[in-house]
Amino acid sequence: MKLEIEKFDGRINFGLWQIQVKDVLIQSGLHKALKEKISGCSLYERR
């Protein structure tokens, strides 16, 4: 299954875009990637 999400370009609401990306990850079975730790911090903390 291939799902496409447009790259965030600043023209749309970031919150809506983020939800769309999370939905695609969940549908693809990849949502665990959001919770994995890298070098002691989560992916969210790396921003």
PDB file as gemmi writes it, atoms N, CA and C in Angstrom:
CRYST1    1.000    1.000    1.000  90.00  90.00  90.00 P 1                      
ATOM      1  N   MET A   1       0.849  -1.171   0.000  1.00  0.00           N  
ATOM      2  CA  MET A   1       0.000   0.000   0.000  1.00  0.00           C  
ATOM      3  C   MET A   1       0.896   1.236   0.000  1.00  0.00           C  
ATOM      4  N   LYS A   2       0.641   2.156  -0.898  1.00  0.00           N  
ATOM      5  CA  LYS A   2       1.429   3.378  -0.963  1.00  0.00           C  
ATOM      6  C   LYS A   2       0.513   4.571  -0.716  1.00  0.00           C  
ATOM      7  N   LEU A   3       0.845   5.331   0.297  1.00  0.00           N  
ATOM      8  CA  LEU A   3       0.095   6.538   0.625  1.00  0.00           C  
ATOM      9  C   LEU A   3       1.029   7.720   0.493  1.00  0.00           C  
ATOM     10  N   GLU A   4       0.517   8.803  -0.007  1.00  0.00           N  
ATOM     11  CA  GLU A   4       1.361   9.978  -0.198  1.00  0.00           C  
ATOM     12  C   GLU A   4       0.842  11.159   0.610  1.00  0.00           C  
ATOM     13  N   ILE A   5       1.762  11.865   1.213  1.00  0.00           N  
ATOM     14  CA  ILE A   5       1.472  13.096   1.941  1.00  0.00           C  
ATOM     15  C   ILE A   5       2.369  14.164   1.352  1.00  0.00           C  
ATOM     16  N   GLU A   6       1.807  15.315   1.091  1.00  0.00           N  
ATOM     17  CA  GLU A   6       2.612  16.415   0.564  1.00  0.00           C  
ATOM     18  C   GLU A   6       3.610  16.874   1.621  1.00  0.00           C  
ATOM     19  N   LYS A   7       4.776  17.331   1.183  1.00  0.00           N  
ATOM     20  CA  LYS A   7       5.754  17.900   2.106  1.00  0.00           C  
ATOM     21  C   LYS A   7       5.164  19.156   2.725  1.00  0.00           C  
ATOM     22  N   PHE A   8       5.522  19.399   3.983  1.00  0.00           N  
ATOM     23  CA  PHE A   8       5.041  20.611   4.647  1.00  0.00           C  
ATOM     24  C   PHE A   8       5.739  21.809   4.028  1.00  0.00           C  
ATOM     25  N   ASP A   9       4.950  22.732   3.512  1.00  0.00           N  
ATOM     26  CA  ASP A   9       5.513  23.900   2.835  1.00  0.00           C  
ATOM     27  C   ASP A   9       5.157  25.217   3.524  1.00  0.00           C  
ATOM     28  N   GLY A  10       4.511  25.138   4.673  1.00  0.00           N  
ATOM     29  CA  GLY A  10       4.172  26.347   5.411  1.00  0.00           C  
ATOM     30  C   GLY A  10       2.856  26.976   5.009  1.00  0.00           C  
ATOM     31  N   ARG A  11       2.253  26.506   3.929  1.00  0.00           N  
ATOM     32  CA  ARG A  11       0.993  27.097   3.475  1.00  0.00           C  
ATOM     33  C   ARG A  11      -0.215  26.476   4.154  1.00  0.00           C  
ATOM     34  N   ILE A  12      -0.072  25.261   4.683  1.00  0.00           N  
ATOM     35  CA  ILE A  12      -1.186  24.612   5.358  1.00  0.00           C  
ATOM     36  C   ILE A  12      -0.918  24.597   6.857  1.00  0.00           C  
ATOM     37  N   ASN A  13      -1.923  24.291   7.616  1.00  0.00           N  
ATOM     38  CA  ASN A  13      -1.818  24.218   9.062  1.00  0.00           C  
ATOM     39  C   ASN A  13      -0.896  23.062   9.447  1.00  0.00           C  
ATOM     40  N   PHE A  14       0.147  23.350  10.225  1.00  0.00           N  
ATOM     41  CA  PHE A  14       1.112  22.325  10.610  1.00  0.00           C  
ATOM     42  C   PHE A  14       0.450  21.208  11.406  1.00  0.00           C  
ATOM     43  N   GLY A  15      -0.464  21.558  12.302  1.00  0.00           N  
ATOM     44  CA  GLY A  15      -1.143  20.551  13.115  1.00  0.00           C  
ATOM     45  C   GLY A  15      -1.912  19.555  12.265  1.00  0.00           C  
ATOM     46  N   LEU A  16      -2.605  20.050  11.243  1.00  0.00           N  
ATOM     47  CA  LEU A  16      -3.349  19.179  10.337  1.00  0.00           C  
ATOM     48  C   LEU A  16      -2.397  18.282   9.557  1.00  0.00           C  
ATOM     49  N   TRP A  17      -1.299  18.846   9.061  1.00  0.00           N  
ATOM     50  CA  TRP A  17      -0.300  18.079   8.318  1.00  0.00           C  
ATOM     51  C   TRP A  17       0.294  16.984   9.204  1.00  0.00           C  
ATOM     52  N   GLN A  18       0.598  17.333  10.450  1.00  0.00           N  
ATOM     53  CA  GLN A  18       1.191  16.377  11.381  1.00  0.00           C  
ATOM     54  C   GLN A  18       0.240  15.202  11.635  1.00  0.00           C  
ATOM     55  N   ILE A  19      -1.040  15.483  11.769  1.00  0.00           N  
ATOM     56  CA  ILE A  19      -2.034  14.428  11.971  1.00  0.00           C  
ATOM     57  C   ILE A  19      -2.103  13.521  10.750  1.00  0.00           C  
ATOM     58  N   GLN A  20      -2.045  14.105   9.562  1.00  0.00           N  
ATOM     59  CA  GLN A  20      -2.073  13.304   8.335  1.00  0.00           C  
ATOM     60  C   GLN A  20      -0.865  12.372   8.270  1.00  0.00           C  
ATOM     61  N   VAL A  21       0.302  12.872   8.637  1.00  0.00           N  
ATOM     62  CA  VAL A  21       1.517  12.049   8.623  1.00  0.00           C  
ATOM     63  C   VAL A  21       1.395  10.915   9.640  1.00  0.00           C  
ATOM     64  N   LYS A  22       0.916  11.219  10.835  1.00  0.00           N  
ATOM     65  CA  LYS A  22       0.744  10.180  11.857  1.00  0.00           C  
ATOM     66  C   LYS A  22      -0.243   9.117  11.386  1.00  0.00           C  
ATOM     67  N   ASP A  23      -1.340   9.539  10.750  1.00  0.00           N  
ATOM     68  CA  ASP A  23      -2.323   8.586  10.232  1.00  0.00           C  
ATOM     69  C   ASP A  23      -1.693   7.632   9.219  1.00  0.00           C  
ATOM     70  N   VAL A  24      -0.866   8.162   8.330  1.00  0.00           N  
ATOM     71  CA  VAL A  24      -0.200   7.322   7.331  1.00  0.00           C  
ATOM     72  C   VAL A  24       0.746   6.339   8.017  1.00  0.00           C  
ATOM     73  N   LEU A  25       1.480   6.799   9.017  1.00  0.00           N  
ATOM     74  CA  LEU A  25       2.395   5.908   9.737  1.00  0.00           C  
ATOM     75  C   LEU A  25       1.630   4.794  10.444  1.00  0.00           C  
ATOM     76  N   ILE A  26       0.507   5.129  11.044  1.00  0.00           N  
ATOM     77  CA  ILE A  26      -0.305   4.130  11.737  1.00  0.00           C  
ATOM     78  C   ILE A  26      -0.849   3.113  10.740  1.00  0.00           C  
ATOM     79  N   GLN A  27      -1.376   3.582   9.616  1.00  0.00           N  
ATOM     80  CA  GLN A  27      -1.926   2.685   8.594  1.00  0.00           C  
ATOM     81  C   GLN A  27      -0.847   1.776   8.013  1.00  0.00           C  
ATOM     82  N   SER A  28       0.377   2.258   7.989  1.00  0.00           N  
ATOM     83  CA  SER A  28       1.491   1.485   7.434  1.00  0.00           C  
ATOM     84  C   SER A  28       2.159   0.598   8.478  1.00  0.00           C  
ATOM     85  N   GLY A  29       1.716   0.704   9.733  1.00  0.00           N  
ATOM     86  CA  GLY A  29       2.316  -0.085  10.797  1.00  0.00           C  
ATOM     87  C   GLY A  29       3.652   0.458  11.260  1.00  0.00           C  
ATOM     88  N   LEU A  30       3.935   1.721  10.980  1.00  0.00           N  
ATOM     89  CA  LEU A  30       5.227   2.320  11.324  1.00  0.00           C  
ATOM     90  C   LEU A  30       5.137   3.330  12.466  1.00  0.00           C  
ATOM     91  N   HIS A  31       4.001   3.395  13.136  1.00  0.00           N  
ATOM     92  CA  HIS A  31       3.810   4.400  14.177  1.00  0.00           C  
ATOM     93  C   HIS A  31       4.753   4.233  15.363  1.00  0.00           C  
ATOM     94  N   LYS A  32       5.322   3.056  15.548  1.00  0.00           N  
ATOM     95  CA  LYS A  32       6.273   2.846  16.644  1.00  0.00           C  
ATOM     96  C   LYS A  32       7.515   3.709  16.463  1.00  0.00           C  
ATOM     97  N   ALA A  33       7.801   4.102  15.228  1.00  0.00           N  
ATOM     98  CA  ALA A  33       8.966   4.951  14.960  1.00  0.00           C  
ATOM     99  C   ALA A  33       8.856   6.287  15.677  1.00  0.00           C  
ATOM    100  N   LEU A  34       7.649   6.737  15.944  1.00  0.00           N  
ATOM    101  CA  LEU A  34       7.467   8.012  16.635  1.00  0.00           C  
ATOM    102  C   LEU A  34       7.864   7.930  18.099  1.00  0.00           C  
ATOM    103  N   LYS A  35       7.861   6.733  18.668  1.00  0.00           N  
ATOM    104  CA  LYS A  35       8.136   6.572  20.090  1.00  0.00           C  
ATOM    105  C   LYS A  35       9.546   6.075  20.382  1.00  0.00           C  
ATOM    106  N   GLU A  36      10.311   5.705  19.347  1.00  0.00           N  
ATOM    107  CA  GLU A  36      11.659   5.186  19.556  1.00  0.00           C  
ATOM    108  C   GLU A  36      12.592   6.274  20.062  1.00  0.00           C  
ATOM    109  N   LYS A  37      13.583   5.858  20.817  1.00  0.00           N  
ATOM    110  CA  LYS A  37      14.577   6.784  21.352  1.00  0.00           C  
ATOM    111  C   LYS A  37      15.830   6.751  20.486  1.00  0.00           C  
ATOM    112  N   ILE A  38      16.395   7.916  20.257  1.00  0.00           N  
ATOM    113  CA  ILE A  38      17.658   8.020  19.532  1.00  0.00           C  
ATOM    114  C   ILE A  38      18.597   8.861  20.388  1.00  0.00           C  
ATOM    115  N   SER A  39      19.722   8.298  20.759  1.00  0.00           N  
ATOM    116  CA  SER A  39      20.731   8.999  21.560  1.00  0.00           C  
ATOM    117  C   SER A  39      20.134   9.619  22.821  1.00  0.00           C  
ATOM    118  N   GLY A  40      19.247   8.898  23.480  1.00  0.00           N  
ATOM    119  CA  GLY A  40      18.718   9.359  24.752  1.00  0.00           C  
ATOM    120  C   GLY A  40      17.566  10.341  24.665  1.00  0.00           C  
ATOM    121  N   CYS A  41      17.128  10.737  23.484  1.00  0.00           N  
ATOM    122  CA  CYS A  41      15.979  11.635  23.392  1.00  0.00           C  
ATOM    123  C   CYS A  41      15.022  11.107  22.332  1.00  0.00           C  
ATOM    124  N   SER A  42      13.753  11.443  22.494  1.00  0.00           N  
ATOM    125  CA  SER A  42      12.775  10.969  21.521  1.00  0.00           C  
ATOM    126  C   SER A  42      12.885  11.779  20.237  1.00  0.00           C  
ATOM    127  N   LEU A  43      12.262  11.295  19.190  1.00  0.00           N  
ATOM    128  CA  LEU A  43      12.296  12.007  17.912  1.00  0.00           C  
ATOM    129  C   LEU A  43      11.663  13.386  18.044  1.00  0.00           C  
ATOM    130  N   TYR A  44      10.653  13.528  18.898  1.00  0.00           N  
ATOM    131  CA  TYR A  44      10.009  14.828  19.088  1.00  0.00           C  
ATOM    132  C   TYR A  44      10.966  15.831  19.729  1.00  0.00           C  
ATOM    133  N   GLU A  45      11.825  15.359  20.635  1.00  0.00           N  
ATOM    134  CA  GLU A  45      12.736  16.248  21.346  1.00  0.00           C  
ATOM    135  C   GLU A  45      13.899  16.712  20.484  1.00  0.00           C  
ATOM    136  N   ARG A  46      14.126  16.079  19.348  1.00  0.00           N  
ATOM    137  CA  ARG A  46      15.270  16.406  18.496  1.00  0.00           C  
ATOM    138  C   ARG A  46      15.043  17.651  17.668  1.00  0.00           C  
ATOM    139  N   ARG A  47      13.828  18.162  17.599  1.00  0.00           N  
ATOM    140  CA  ARG A  47      13.548  19.334  16.766  1.00  0.00           C  
ATOM    141  C   ARG A  47      14.253  20.552  17.245  1.00  0.00           C  
TER     142      ARG A  47                                                      
END                                                                             
